[in-house]
Amino acid sequence: MEDPEGIKAENIIIIEDEYFYCTNDLLYKGNKSEIYKGREKSELKLNSNNSYSIPFTICIKKENPYLKFPELETEFNILNYLQEFLNKNEDGIVPCPFLPKIYKYYHNEDSPSFLLEKLYGNSLDSIFKMCKYNFSFMSTLILMEQMIGIVESLHSKGIIHRNLNPHKFLFGKEETSDILSSKMIKKEINVDPYSQLYLIDYSSAKFYNENDEHIKFDDKAKDFYFTNKNYCSIWAELRMEQSRRDDLYSLFYIMIYLFLGKLPWMDIKCKTKKERREKIRNLKLCLSNLELCQNINKLISAEVELFAFYLNGLSFEDKPNYNYLIQLIKEMEKKLINSKNREYIYPLITIRN
């Protein structure tokens, strides 16, 4: 249960006289937008002391007006299209259970726009940091298997994400409620890596096929987005049009990050962001797959190298063989199990003080 400070009048947002939201818990603040925790008016119960005890249920994205390149409407259009895949199909299966559920979108020309989504739990990156950058190998592989499946499902709907990184994958709130309720972890907390992950932030997403045809390659993409520099592919770094292979290359970098606790370019220090980006790009160009994987446990390093080798061989329009990548993950899991080393195969994410 949440136990934040009492609600103040200035923390209430009134949107078109239809919904009231409590926003006294800021989750993120960027150049273009802010993200808050909130709740619906029907759930907002004030007492004489202006306090409450029910949990937040809504994520509120607030985008500033007069932006040259607004992103919130793009995200809404993508998510609105995908919402139908949150319903069960004829077989009783939800095609895309990883999608965030959206409630309302309010667009304004002269004042902030709002996108209201369901609130989920901690990000993969925040849990990884709480674990002091150390997951068991098996936990990483279980998460990778799920992330590949998520990206395959998204691609099957004709969409590429273009900004995949550990901040964009969230655990369900129920899995991390004990962590969310306190800034101090007072006891050992276990998070199941089999728990459903949710993929968020579709502000950079794009349909990669138009009229049943793959988008054309462009070495100077006009709608280029500065995706997360640590996890974007070298093609994205060179400002080339992105496709399905770029999303998978971001997953590859996420896998290396979870195995080693960092990527080689994360330690680069520069005076300007531009200079740092250039050095990261040059390092990505210079590093071979063998060098990138050299510190990974020898037991599974061969499969990790094959993963990268396969991605390097994909052309811009190629449909990736997701099953092959899953098979590589399963082969690594099999090797870990056969090693009988409990430190490797323990399939649980444990957070301690």
Summary of the structure (lengths in Angstrom):
residues: 353
radius of gyration: 21.2
end to end distance: 20.5
largest distance: 64.7
contacts: 1012
relative contact order: 0.12
helix: 37%
strand: 16%
